Amino acid sequence: MELEQVEQVKEIFSKYLEKQKLRKTPERYALLEEIYTRDDHFDAEQLYIDMKTKNFKVSRATVYNTLDLLSECNLIRKHHFGKNLSFYEKSHSYRQHDHLICKECNKILEFCDPRIQNIQSMIEEVYGFKIEAHSLNFFGTCIDVNCEGKQ
């Protein structure tokens, strides 16, 4: 499935680039592939370092510009989890979920609770509003005694 999904997102990205009259560069596709083979939330700097570690010739500007393009065509989702840092995650064919963020070690846990969907449906009905997306983030501290941020 992973390879099939990578091909799907490449096709979506290609169509988006064509529509915007932007170049289809190997660097952009390499970044897209890297993103869709990972299972974590990441920031632009970590993505840049990971690409360099794998000997890809890519500049920071290309990383940031490509992240913007991928966000614009809804292939990735950008999150602001505090600390003036943006995190990204792949978003094509992924179910709605919410986040728990540890303020000590910056660990991000995803969770899905059907009760949140029920609340969303009730809000739509009560207020006559069609919700297209939501973002719910809980900030706190891991109870894990091995939390990397605890001294």
N, C-alpha and C positions, 0 to 999 in steps of 0.2 A: 504493500500500500504506500509506503514512504516514497518509493521511486515514482509511482503513479501520481502521487500528490505533487511531487516536485515538477513533473511534466505539466500538470494542470496549472500550477501557479506560474510557470514560465510562459505558458500560452496566454494567460490573463495579463501578465506583465508586458509581453510583446505587443498585445493589442493596445494596452494603455500607452506604451511608448510611441507606437505608430499614430495613435489618435492625437497625442500631444506633439507629434513631429520631433521626437527626441531620439537620439542615437541608441542603438542596441549594442552596448559594449560588453565585451567578455567580463569586465570587472563587475558590472551591475548584475549579470547573471551568476557570477561566482558568489557574490554576496547573498543573493536570493537563495542559492542552493545551500550555502552555509547556514543561513537562518532556518531553512526548512528541514535541516538534518539535526538541529538541536532541540532539546526538550526543556529549555530553561528560559528565564527572563534574562535579558542582557542589556548592557548599555553600549553606546556607540564606541567608547574607548575599548571595552572588552572585545567587541567584534573586530575592531581594527587590530588589536594585539593577536587575536586568534587567527586572523587572516595572514598576518605577517609571520606568525609561528609556522603556518602551513606553506610559507614561501610564495604567497600570492602578492603580486605587485599591485598594491592599492594604496591610495593616499587617504589621509583622514578626511579631506574634502569630499572625495568620492564616497566614502562610507556615509558621511552625514547627508550628502545630497541624495544618495540612493535610499537611505532610510526615509527621507522625506517623500520621495516618489512612491515607495512601497506603502507608506502610510496613506498617501493620497488615493491610491487605488485599492485600499482596504485589504492588502495582503499581510500587513502587520498592524498591530495596535500599539500606540504609544501611551505609557502611563507615567504619571508624576507621583512618586511615592515619597515625597518630601526630600529634604537635603539637596534641593536644587539639582536633582539628577533625574534624567528621563530613562525609563526602562522600556524595552520593547518585547513583544512576543508575537509569534505567528498567529494569524487570525483566520485564514481561509479554512473553512470546514471544521471549525472548532466550536464546541458548545459554549454557551454563556457560562461564565464562572466568576467567582469573586476572590478576593485576596486577603490573606493575613500577612502582615509585614512586621518583622521583628525590628524594633528600633535599635537594638544592641548589635546584632550581627548582620542585619539587612537580608536575612533569609525571607523568601517569598513563598508562601504556601497557597495553593489554589484549592478552593472548595466549591461545591455546588450543593445547594439546599433547595429542594422543590418549594419550600414555604416562601422563599423570596419571589419565585415566579407567581405564586398565589397572591402575594401582596401586590405585585406589579399589576396583575390582572384586575384586582379590586380597585386600585388607584385609577386605572384606565376607565373602568366603569363609573366610578363615583365622579371623576372630574371630566369625563368625556374627552379623554386625551389618549392618542395612540403613541405609546412608548416604543421607540425604535431600538433603543439600547440603554443600558445602565452600567454604572460602575460603582461597586461597593468595596471599600477597602477598610480593614480594621488594622489599627496600629497598636502595637503592644510589645511585650517581651516574651521570648520563648520560655517555656517552663523547663526546657531541656537543660540539664546541668552542664552539658557540654557546649552550650551556646558560645559561639566564637567571640562574642562581644563581652562576655562576663569575665571578670578578672578573678 
